[in-house]
Amino acid sequence: MALDALTVLDAAQSHALASGYFAAVNGHEPKSPPASGLTCAVWVEQIGPARGGSGLNSTSARLALFVRLYAPINELAPDSIDPALMDALDWLMAAYSGDFTLAGLVRHVDLLGTYGEPLSARAGYLQESGAEYRCMTILLPLIVNDLWNQEA
């Protein structure tokens, strides 16, 4: 079996876009300023074996995505930036904490960190081409069943 990275990333992007919170959702880490309003970007952060979660002849994988939410700090009233980001973050985290499998593409979200760092989010700021953004970056660890065959 091979990882269909494009399909997994597309599904994660489509899911975020369907939330209704974002003006745009990118499938890469932006290198230029995001669009105005709340935006989101999804990209691969790390991939490796899901230690202890593999079958007898195959290796399951832990595919960690970054899902970053952006709000331009000069477009919104300062007191409304964090609440707007937190509303979108709360919606995503609730979905990821539920029965989230991207329509069967992954086994589940490693919610509590059985195979590594758990589902989490971190706040910060980002400078991009002279513009400043308030960000929330979600670590979304996905477990993919039987991704690589083990040969003896």
TIDO-655484 format. One record per atom (N, C-alpha, C): residue in three letters; atom name; x, y, z. Coordinates in Angstrom, 2 decimals, always signed. Layout:
<sites>
SITE,type,atom,xx,yy,zz
SITE,ALA,CA,X,Y,Z
...
</sites>
This chain:
<sites>
SITE,type,atom,xx,yy,zz
SITE,MET,N,+0.85,-1.18,+0.00
SITE,MET,CA,+0.00,+0.00,+0.00
SITE,MET,C,+0.89,+1.24,+0.00
SITE,ALA,N,+0.48,+2.27,-0.66
SITE,ALA,CA,+1.23,+3.52,-0.71
SITE,ALA,C,+0.38,+4.64,-0.12
SITE,LEU,N,+1.05,+5.61,+0.47
SITE,LEU,CA,+0.36,+6.77,+1.01
SITE,LEU,C,-0.10,+7.65,-0.14
SITE,ASP,N,-1.37,+7.96,-0.17
SITE,ASP,CA,-1.90,+8.89,-1.16
SITE,ASP,C,-1.91,+10.27,-0.52
SITE,ALA,N,-0.74,+10.88,-0.47
SITE,ALA,CA,-0.56,+12.15,+0.24
SITE,ALA,C,-1.47,+13.25,-0.31
SITE,LEU,N,-1.60,+13.32,-1.61
SITE,LEU,CA,-2.43,+14.36,-2.21
SITE,LEU,C,-3.88,+14.23,-1.73
SITE,THR,N,-4.39,+13.01,-1.69
SITE,THR,CA,-5.77,+12.80,-1.27
SITE,THR,C,-5.95,+13.13,+0.21
SITE,VAL,N,-4.99,+12.74,+1.05
SITE,VAL,CA,-5.08,+13.06,+2.48
SITE,VAL,C,-5.04,+14.57,+2.69
SITE,LEU,N,-4.11,+15.27,+2.05
SITE,LEU,CA,-4.03,+16.73,+2.19
SITE,LEU,C,-5.28,+17.42,+1.65
SITE,ASP,N,-5.76,+16.96,+0.50
SITE,ASP,CA,-6.99,+17.54,-0.07
SITE,ASP,C,-8.17,+17.36,+0.88
SITE,ALA,N,-8.27,+16.17,+1.49
SITE,ALA,CA,-9.37,+15.90,+2.42
SITE,ALA,C,-9.28,+16.79,+3.66
SITE,ALA,N,-8.07,+16.97,+4.18
SITE,ALA,CA,-7.89,+17.85,+5.35
SITE,ALA,C,-8.22,+19.31,+4.99
SITE,GLN,N,-7.81,+19.74,+3.81
SITE,GLN,CA,-8.15,+21.10,+3.35
SITE,GLN,C,-9.65,+21.26,+3.18
SITE,SER,N,-10.28,+20.32,+2.49
SITE,SER,CA,-11.72,+20.39,+2.25
SITE,SER,C,-12.50,+20.42,+3.56
SITE,HIS,N,-12.05,+19.62,+4.54
SITE,HIS,CA,-12.70,+19.60,+5.83
SITE,HIS,C,-12.63,+20.98,+6.49
SITE,ALA,N,-11.46,+21.59,+6.49
SITE,ALA,CA,-11.30,+22.92,+7.10
SITE,ALA,C,-12.15,+23.95,+6.36
SITE,LEU,N,-12.15,+23.90,+5.04
SITE,LEU,CA,-12.93,+24.86,+4.25
SITE,LEU,C,-14.42,+24.70,+4.51
SITE,ALA,N,-14.87,+23.46,+4.70
SITE,ALA,CA,-16.30,+23.20,+4.94
SITE,ALA,C,-16.77,+23.77,+6.28
SITE,SER,N,-15.83,+24.11,+7.16
SITE,SER,CA,-16.21,+24.67,+8.46
SITE,SER,C,-16.93,+26.01,+8.31
SITE,GLY,N,-16.64,+26.72,+7.22
SITE,GLY,CA,-17.24,+28.02,+7.00
SITE,GLY,C,-16.50,+29.17,+7.69
SITE,TYR,N,-15.43,+28.87,+8.39
SITE,TYR,CA,-14.69,+29.90,+9.11
SITE,TYR,C,-13.65,+30.62,+8.26
SITE,PHE,N,-13.22,+30.01,+7.17
SITE,PHE,CA,-12.04,+30.51,+6.46
SITE,PHE,C,-12.37,+31.04,+5.07
SITE,ALA,N,-11.73,+32.17,+4.72
SITE,ALA,CA,-11.86,+32.73,+3.38
SITE,ALA,C,-11.14,+31.86,+2.36
SITE,ALA,N,-10.05,+31.21,+2.80
SITE,ALA,CA,-9.27,+30.34,+1.91
SITE,ALA,C,-8.54,+29.30,+2.76
SITE,VAL,N,-8.27,+28.15,+2.16
SITE,VAL,CA,-7.48,+27.10,+2.80
SITE,VAL,C,-6.45,+26.62,+1.78
SITE,ASN,N,-5.17,+26.78,+2.13
SITE,ASN,CA,-4.07,+26.37,+1.25
SITE,ASN,C,-3.57,+24.98,+1.61
SITE,GLY,N,-2.97,+24.29,+0.65
SITE,GLY,CA,-2.38,+22.99,+0.87
SITE,GLY,C,-0.88,+23.06,+1.02
SITE,HIS,N,-0.37,+24.17,+1.49
SITE,HIS,CA,+1.07,+24.36,+1.68
SITE,HIS,C,+1.29,+25.49,+2.69
SITE,GLU,N,+2.49,+25.53,+3.23
SITE,GLU,CA,+2.83,+26.63,+4.12
SITE,GLU,C,+3.07,+27.87,+3.26
SITE,PRO,N,+2.29,+28.92,+3.46
SITE,PRO,CA,+2.42,+30.11,+2.61
SITE,PRO,C,+3.78,+30.78,+2.77
SITE,LYS,N,+4.31,+31.25,+1.66
SITE,LYS,CA,+5.55,+32.03,+1.66
SITE,LYS,C,+5.27,+33.49,+1.32
SITE,SER,N,+4.01,+33.81,+1.16
SITE,SER,CA,+3.57,+35.19,+0.94
SITE,SER,C,+2.36,+35.41,+1.83
SITE,PRO,N,+1.96,+36.66,+2.04
SITE,PRO,CA,+0.85,+36.93,+2.95
SITE,PRO,C,-0.42,+36.19,+2.55
SITE,PRO,N,-1.10,+35.57,+3.54
SITE,PRO,CA,-2.38,+34.93,+3.26
SITE,PRO,C,-3.41,+35.96,+2.84
SITE,ALA,N,-4.51,+35.48,+2.28
SITE,ALA,CA,-5.61,+36.36,+1.88
SITE,ALA,C,-6.16,+37.08,+3.10
SITE,SER,N,-6.99,+38.06,+2.88
SITE,SER,CA,-7.57,+38.79,+4.00
SITE,SER,C,-8.60,+37.92,+4.72
SITE,GLY,N,-8.92,+38.31,+5.93
SITE,GLY,CA,-9.84,+37.51,+6.73
SITE,GLY,C,-9.12,+36.30,+7.32
SITE,LEU,N,-9.87,+35.45,+7.99
SITE,LEU,CA,-9.28,+34.22,+8.53
SITE,LEU,C,-8.93,+33.28,+7.39
SITE,THR,N,-7.71,+32.79,+7.41
SITE,THR,CA,-7.29,+31.81,+6.42
SITE,THR,C,-6.65,+30.63,+7.15
SITE,CYS,N,-6.45,+29.56,+6.39
SITE,CYS,CA,-5.93,+28.33,+6.96
SITE,CYS,C,-4.97,+27.71,+5.95
SITE,ALA,N,-3.99,+26.99,+6.44
SITE,ALA,CA,-3.07,+26.25,+5.58
SITE,ALA,C,-2.81,+24.89,+6.21
SITE,VAL,N,-2.68,+23.87,+5.37
SITE,VAL,CA,-2.45,+22.50,+5.81
SITE,VAL,C,-1.23,+21.97,+5.08
SITE,TRP,N,-0.27,+21.38,+5.84
SITE,TRP,CA,+0.89,+20.77,+5.20
SITE,TRP,C,+1.45,+19.67,+6.08
SITE,VAL,N,+2.30,+18.84,+5.49
SITE,VAL,CA,+2.91,+17.73,+6.21
SITE,VAL,C,+4.03,+18.27,+7.10
SITE,GLU,N,+4.03,+17.81,+8.36
SITE,GLU,CA,+5.06,+18.20,+9.31
SITE,GLU,C,+6.05,+17.06,+9.53
SITE,GLN,N,+5.52,+15.82,+9.63
SITE,GLN,CA,+6.38,+14.68,+9.94
SITE,GLN,C,+5.67,+13.38,+9.58
SITE,ILE,N,+6.46,+12.36,+9.21
SITE,ILE,CA,+5.91,+11.03,+8.99
SITE,ILE,C,+6.93,+9.99,+9.47
SITE,GLY,N,+6.41,+8.92,+10.04
SITE,GLY,CA,+7.27,+7.84,+10.52
SITE,GLY,C,+6.41,+6.70,+11.04
SITE,PRO,N,+7.05,+5.62,+11.46
SITE,PRO,CA,+6.29,+4.48,+11.97
SITE,PRO,C,+5.49,+4.84,+13.22
SITE,ALA,N,+4.32,+4.22,+13.33
SITE,ALA,CA,+3.49,+4.33,+14.53
SITE,ALA,C,+3.92,+3.19,+15.43
SITE,ARG,N,+4.94,+3.44,+16.25
SITE,ARG,CA,+5.53,+2.39,+17.09
SITE,ARG,C,+4.46,+1.71,+17.93
SITE,GLY,N,+4.40,+0.39,+17.84
SITE,GLY,CA,+3.42,-0.38,+18.60
SITE,GLY,C,+2.07,-0.46,+17.93
SITE,GLY,N,+1.89,+0.15,+16.79
SITE,GLY,CA,+0.59,+0.14,+16.14
SITE,GLY,C,+0.60,-0.55,+14.80
SITE,SER,N,+1.63,-1.34,+14.52
SITE,SER,CA,+1.77,-1.98,+13.22
SITE,SER,C,+1.36,-3.44,+13.28
SITE,GLY,N,+1.02,-3.99,+12.12
SITE,GLY,CA,+0.64,-5.39,+12.00
SITE,GLY,C,+1.86,-6.28,+11.92
SITE,LEU,N,+1.65,-7.57,+11.70
SITE,LEU,CA,+2.75,-8.53,+11.67
SITE,LEU,C,+3.68,-8.32,+10.49
SITE,ASN,N,+3.14,-8.02,+9.33
SITE,ASN,CA,+3.96,-7.89,+8.12
SITE,ASN,C,+3.93,-6.49,+7.51
SITE,SER,N,+3.41,-5.54,+8.26
SITE,SER,CA,+3.32,-4.19,+7.71
SITE,SER,C,+3.54,-3.15,+8.81
SITE,THR,N,+3.87,-1.97,+8.38
SITE,THR,CA,+4.12,-0.86,+9.29
SITE,THR,C,+3.04,+0.19,+9.11
SITE,SER,N,+2.36,+0.49,+10.20
SITE,SER,CA,+1.42,+1.62,+10.19
SITE,SER,C,+2.23,+2.88,+10.42
SITE,ALA,N,+1.72,+4.01,+9.98
SITE,ALA,CA,+2.47,+5.26,+10.05
SITE,ALA,C,+1.73,+6.31,+10.86
SITE,ARG,N,+2.53,+7.20,+11.43
SITE,ARG,CA,+2.02,+8.40,+12.09
SITE,ARG,C,+2.36,+9.56,+11.16
SITE,LEU,N,+1.34,+10.12,+10.56
SITE,LEU,CA,+1.47,+11.24,+9.63
SITE,LEU,C,+0.98,+12.49,+10.35
SITE,ALA,N,+1.91,+13.38,+10.72
SITE,ALA,CA,+1.55,+14.60,+11.44
SITE,ALA,C,+1.42,+15.75,+10.44
SITE,LEU,N,+0.26,+16.39,+10.47
SITE,LEU,CA,+0.02,+17.57,+9.65
SITE,LEU,C,+0.04,+18.81,+10.54
SITE,PHE,N,+0.46,+19.92,+9.98
SITE,PHE,CA,+0.24,+21.21,+10.61
SITE,PHE,C,-0.99,+21.83,+9.95
SITE,VAL,N,-1.89,+22.33,+10.75
SITE,VAL,CA,-3.06,+23.07,+10.30
SITE,VAL,C,-2.94,+24.43,+10.96
SITE,ARG,N,-2.56,+25.44,+10.18
SITE,ARG,CA,-2.31,+26.77,+10.77
SITE,ARG,C,-3.43,+27.73,+10.38
SITE,LEU,N,-3.96,+28.40,+11.39
SITE,LEU,CA,-5.01,+29.41,+11.21
SITE,LEU,C,-4.35,+30.78,+11.31
SITE,TYR,N,-4.69,+31.67,+10.38
SITE,TYR,CA,-4.08,+33.00,+10.30
SITE,TYR,C,-5.16,+34.08,+10.40
SITE,ALA,N,-4.86,+35.13,+11.16
SITE,ALA,CA,-5.72,+36.32,+11.20
SITE,ALA,C,-4.81,+37.54,+11.09
SITE,PRO,N,-5.02,+38.41,+10.09
SITE,PRO,CA,-4.20,+39.62,+9.98
SITE,PRO,C,-4.50,+40.56,+11.15
SITE,ILE,N,-3.46,+40.99,+11.86
SITE,ILE,CA,-3.72,+41.76,+13.08
SITE,ILE,C,-4.15,+43.20,+12.80
SITE,ASN,N,-3.96,+43.69,+11.58
SITE,ASN,CA,-4.37,+45.07,+11.29
SITE,ASN,C,-5.73,+45.15,+10.60
SITE,GLU,N,-6.41,+44.02,+10.36
SITE,GLU,CA,-7.72,+44.04,+9.71
SITE,GLU,C,-8.87,+43.89,+10.70
SITE,LEU,N,-8.60,+43.31,+11.85
SITE,LEU,CA,-9.65,+43.06,+12.83
SITE,LEU,C,-9.40,+43.91,+14.07
SITE,ALA,N,-10.46,+44.19,+14.81
SITE,ALA,CA,-10.30,+44.87,+16.10
SITE,ALA,C,-9.45,+43.97,+17.00
SITE,PRO,N,-8.46,+44.53,+17.69
SITE,PRO,CA,-7.54,+43.70,+18.49
SITE,PRO,C,-8.23,+42.72,+19.43
SITE,ASP,N,-9.32,+43.15,+20.07
SITE,ASP,CA,-10.00,+42.27,+21.02
SITE,ASP,C,-10.83,+41.18,+20.34
SITE,SER,N,-10.96,+41.24,+19.02
SITE,SER,CA,-11.76,+40.22,+18.32
SITE,SER,C,-10.90,+39.16,+17.64
SITE,ILE,N,-9.58,+39.35,+17.60
SITE,ILE,CA,-8.71,+38.43,+16.88
SITE,ILE,C,-8.68,+37.05,+17.53
SITE,ASP,N,-8.32,+36.99,+18.80
SITE,ASP,CA,-8.25,+35.69,+19.47
SITE,ASP,C,-9.60,+34.99,+19.53
SITE,PRO,N,-10.70,+35.69,+19.85
SITE,PRO,CA,-11.99,+34.99,+19.83
SITE,PRO,C,-12.35,+34.41,+18.45
SITE,ALA,N,-12.04,+35.14,+17.38
SITE,ALA,CA,-12.33,+34.62,+16.03
SITE,ALA,C,-11.49,+33.38,+15.74
SITE,LEU,N,-10.20,+33.43,+16.09
SITE,LEU,CA,-9.34,+32.26,+15.89
SITE,LEU,C,-9.78,+31.10,+16.77
SITE,MET,N,-10.15,+31.38,+18.01
SITE,MET,CA,-10.55,+30.32,+18.93
SITE,MET,C,-11.86,+29.65,+18.51
SITE,ASP,N,-12.78,+30.41,+17.92
SITE,ASP,CA,-14.01,+29.80,+17.41
SITE,ASP,C,-13.69,+28.77,+16.33
SITE,ALA,N,-12.83,+29.16,+15.38
SITE,ALA,CA,-12.44,+28.24,+14.31
SITE,ALA,C,-11.64,+27.07,+14.86
SITE,LEU,N,-10.72,+27.36,+15.77
SITE,LEU,CA,-9.91,+26.31,+16.39
SITE,LEU,C,-10.79,+25.32,+17.15
SITE,ASP,N,-11.73,+25.83,+17.91
SITE,ASP,CA,-12.64,+24.96,+18.68
SITE,ASP,C,-13.41,+24.03,+17.75
SITE,TRP,N,-13.90,+24.55,+16.64
SITE,TRP,CA,-14.65,+23.72,+15.68
SITE,TRP,C,-13.76,+22.60,+15.14
SITE,LEU,N,-12.53,+22.95,+14.74
SITE,LEU,CA,-11.61,+21.94,+14.20
SITE,LEU,C,-11.22,+20.91,+15.25
SITE,MET,N,-10.87,+21.36,+16.46
SITE,MET,CA,-10.45,+20.43,+17.51
SITE,MET,C,-11.59,+19.49,+17.89
SITE,ALA,N,-12.81,+19.98,+17.93
SITE,ALA,CA,-13.96,+19.11,+18.23
SITE,ALA,C,-14.11,+18.04,+17.15
SITE,ALA,N,-13.96,+18.44,+15.89
SITE,ALA,CA,-14.06,+17.46,+14.79
SITE,ALA,C,-12.92,+16.45,+14.87
SITE,TYR,N,-11.70,+16.91,+15.12
SITE,TYR,CA,-10.54,+16.01,+15.19
SITE,TYR,C,-10.64,+15.07,+16.39
SITE,SER,N,-11.31,+15.52,+17.46
SITE,SER,CA,-11.45,+14.70,+18.66
SITE,SER,C,-12.55,+13.65,+18.51
SITE,GLY,N,-13.41,+13.81,+17.53
SITE,GLY,CA,-14.49,+12.86,+17.31
SITE,GLY,C,-14.02,+11.70,+16.45
SITE,ASP,N,-14.92,+11.10,+15.76
SITE,ASP,CA,-14.61,+9.95,+14.90
SITE,ASP,C,-14.09,+10.48,+13.57
SITE,PHE,N,-12.88,+11.02,+13.58
SITE,PHE,CA,-12.30,+11.72,+12.43
SITE,PHE,C,-11.36,+10.79,+11.69
SITE,THR,N,-11.76,+10.35,+10.49
SITE,THR,CA,-10.92,+9.44,+9.70
SITE,THR,C,-10.70,+9.94,+8.28
SITE,LEU,N,-11.12,+11.18,+7.97
SITE,LEU,CA,-11.03,+11.71,+6.60
SITE,LEU,C,-11.65,+10.72,+5.62
SITE,ALA,N,-12.89,+10.32,+5.92
SITE,ALA,CA,-13.66,+9.39,+5.08
SITE,ALA,C,-12.92,+8.07,+4.87
SITE,GLY,N,-12.28,+7.57,+5.92
SITE,GLY,CA,-11.62,+6.28,+5.86
SITE,GLY,C,-10.19,+6.29,+5.35
SITE,LEU,N,-9.61,+7.46,+5.08
SITE,LEU,CA,-8.23,+7.54,+4.60
SITE,LEU,C,-7.22,+7.24,+5.70
SITE,VAL,N,-7.60,+7.49,+6.96
SITE,VAL,CA,-6.71,+7.23,+8.09
SITE,VAL,C,-7.47,+6.43,+9.15
SITE,ARG,N,-6.71,+5.75,+10.03
SITE,ARG,CA,-7.36,+4.97,+11.10
SITE,ARG,C,-8.02,+5.91,+12.10
SITE,HIS,N,-7.25,+6.89,+12.58
SITE,HIS,CA,-7.78,+7.85,+13.55
SITE,HIS,C,-6.74,+8.94,+13.81
SITE,VAL,N,-7.17,+9.92,+14.58
SITE,VAL,CA,-6.28,+10.96,+15.09
SITE,VAL,C,-5.64,+10.41,+16.37
SITE,ASP,N,-4.33,+10.59,+16.52
SITE,ASP,CA,-3.64,+10.17,+17.74
SITE,ASP,C,-3.92,+11.23,+18.81
SITE,LEU,N,-5.14,+11.21,+19.29
SITE,LEU,CA,-5.69,+12.25,+20.16
SITE,LEU,C,-4.87,+12.46,+21.43
SITE,LEU,N,-4.49,+11.38,+22.10
SITE,LEU,CA,-3.82,+11.50,+23.38
SITE,LEU,C,-2.33,+11.18,+23.32
SITE,GLY,N,-1.78,+10.99,+22.13
SITE,GLY,CA,-0.35,+10.80,+21.99
SITE,GLY,C,+0.14,+9.39,+22.22
SITE,THR,N,-0.63,+8.40,+21.86
SITE,THR,CA,-0.20,+7.01,+21.99
SITE,THR,C,+1.06,+6.74,+21.18
SITE,TYR,N,+1.20,+7.37,+20.02
SITE,TYR,CA,+2.33,+7.12,+19.11
SITE,TYR,C,+3.28,+8.30,+18.96
SITE,GLY,N,+3.13,+9.31,+19.78
SITE,GLY,CA,+3.98,+10.50,+19.69
SITE,GLY,C,+3.26,+11.68,+20.30
SITE,GLU,N,+3.62,+12.87,+19.88
SITE,GLU,CA,+2.99,+14.08,+20.41
SITE,GLU,C,+1.50,+14.07,+20.08
SITE,PRO,N,+0.64,+14.39,+21.05
SITE,PRO,CA,-0.81,+14.33,+20.82
SITE,PRO,C,-1.34,+15.53,+20.03
SITE,LEU,N,-2.60,+15.44,+19.66
SITE,LEU,CA,-3.31,+16.57,+19.06
SITE,LEU,C,-3.14,+17.77,+19.98
SITE,SER,N,-2.72,+18.89,+19.42
SITE,SER,CA,-2.51,+20.09,+20.24
SITE,SER,C,-2.51,+21.32,+19.33
SITE,ALA,N,-2.53,+22.49,+19.96
SITE,ALA,CA,-2.45,+23.74,+19.21
SITE,ALA,C,-1.59,+24.72,+19.99
SITE,ARG,N,-0.91,+25.57,+19.25
SITE,ARG,CA,-0.03,+26.57,+19.86
SITE,ARG,C,-0.31,+27.92,+19.19
SITE,ALA,N,-0.38,+28.96,+20.00
SITE,ALA,CA,-0.61,+30.31,+19.50
SITE,ALA,C,+0.71,+31.01,+19.25
SITE,GLY,N,+0.70,+31.97,+18.35
SITE,GLY,CA,+1.89,+32.75,+18.08
SITE,GLY,C,+1.60,+33.86,+17.09
SITE,TYR,N,+2.67,+34.49,+16.63
SITE,TYR,CA,+2.59,+35.55,+15.63
SITE,TYR,C,+3.51,+35.19,+14.47
SITE,LEU,N,+3.20,+35.70,+13.29
SITE,LEU,CA,+4.00,+35.42,+12.11
SITE,LEU,C,+4.14,+36.70,+11.30
SITE,GLN,N,+5.36,+37.03,+10.90
SITE,GLN,CA,+5.63,+38.13,+9.96
SITE,GLN,C,+5.78,+37.54,+8.58
SITE,GLU,N,+5.05,+38.06,+7.61
SITE,GLU,CA,+5.13,+37.56,+6.24
SITE,GLU,C,+5.05,+38.73,+5.29
SITE,SER,N,+6.16,+39.01,+4.60
SITE,SER,CA,+6.22,+40.11,+3.62
SITE,SER,C,+5.74,+41.43,+4.20
SITE,GLY,N,+6.17,+41.74,+5.41
SITE,GLY,CA,+5.84,+43.01,+6.03
SITE,GLY,C,+4.51,+43.04,+6.75
SITE,ALA,N,+3.71,+42.00,+6.64
SITE,ALA,CA,+2.42,+41.94,+7.33
SITE,ALA,C,+2.56,+41.02,+8.54
SITE,GLU,N,+1.80,+41.32,+9.60
SITE,GLU,CA,+1.86,+40.50,+10.81
SITE,GLU,C,+0.52,+39.79,+11.02
SITE,TYR,N,+0.62,+38.54,+11.44
SITE,TYR,CA,-0.55,+37.69,+11.62
SITE,TYR,C,-0.53,+37.04,+13.00
SITE,ARG,N,-1.70,+36.92,+13.57
SITE,ARG,CA,-1.87,+36.10,+14.76
SITE,ARG,C,-2.19,+34.70,+14.23
SITE,CYS,N,-1.54,+33.69,+14.79
SITE,CYS,CA,-1.69,+32.32,+14.29
SITE,CYS,C,-2.02,+31.36,+15.41
SITE,MET,N,-2.70,+30.31,+15.04
SITE,MET,CA,-2.90,+29.13,+15.87
SITE,MET,C,-2.45,+27.96,+15.01
SITE,THR,N,-1.45,+27.21,+15.46
SITE,THR,CA,-0.95,+26.08,+14.69
SITE,THR,C,-1.33,+24.79,+15.40
SITE,ILE,N,-2.13,+23.99,+14.70
SITE,ILE,CA,-2.59,+22.70,+15.22
SITE,ILE,C,-1.63,+21.62,+14.74
SITE,LEU,N,-1.20,+20.76,+15.65
SITE,LEU,CA,-0.50,+19.54,+15.28
SITE,LEU,C,-1.58,+18.46,+15.19
SITE,LEU,N,-1.79,+17.94,+13.99
SITE,LEU,CA,-2.82,+16.94,+13.73
SITE,LEU,C,-2.14,+15.61,+13.40
SITE,PRO,N,-1.94,+14.74,+14.42
SITE,PRO,CA,-1.27,+13.46,+14.18
SITE,PRO,C,-2.26,+12.39,+13.72
SITE,LEU,N,-2.08,+11.93,+12.51
SITE,LEU,CA,-2.98,+10.93,+11.91
SITE,LEU,C,-2.28,+9.57,+11.87
SITE,ILE,N,-3.02,+8.51,+12.17
SITE,ILE,CA,-2.48,+7.16,+12.10
SITE,ILE,C,-3.04,+6.49,+10.84
SITE,VAL,N,-2.11,+6.02,+9.99
SITE,VAL,CA,-2.48,+5.37,+8.72
SITE,VAL,C,-2.13,+3.89,+8.85
SITE,ASN,N,-3.11,+3.01,+8.68
SITE,ASN,CA,-2.91,+1.57,+8.82
SITE,ASN,C,-2.05,+0.99,+7.72
SITE,ASP,N,-1.19,+0.05,+8.11
SITE,ASP,CA,-0.48,-0.85,+7.18
SITE,ASP,C,+0.03,-0.14,+5.93
SITE,LEU,N,+0.82,+0.88,+6.13
SITE,LEU,CA,+1.29,+1.69,+5.01
SITE,LEU,C,+2.45,+1.06,+4.26
SITE,TRP,N,+3.39,+0.46,+4.98
SITE,TRP,CA,+4.58,-0.08,+4.33
SITE,TRP,C,+4.72,-1.57,+4.65
SITE,ASN,N,+5.01,-2.37,+3.64
SITE,ASN,CA,+5.24,-3.79,+3.85
SITE,ASN,C,+6.60,-4.00,+4.50
SITE,GLN,N,+6.67,-4.99,+5.38
SITE,GLN,CA,+7.92,-5.35,+6.02
SITE,GLN,C,+8.41,-6.63,+5.36
SITE,GLU,N,+9.60,-6.57,+4.80
SITE,GLU,CA,+10.19,-7.74,+4.14
SITE,GLU,C,+11.23,-8.35,+5.06
SITE,ALA,N,+11.24,-9.68,+5.15
SITE,ALA,CA,+12.21,-10.37,+6.01
SITE,ALA,C,+13.50,-10.59,+5.26
</sites>
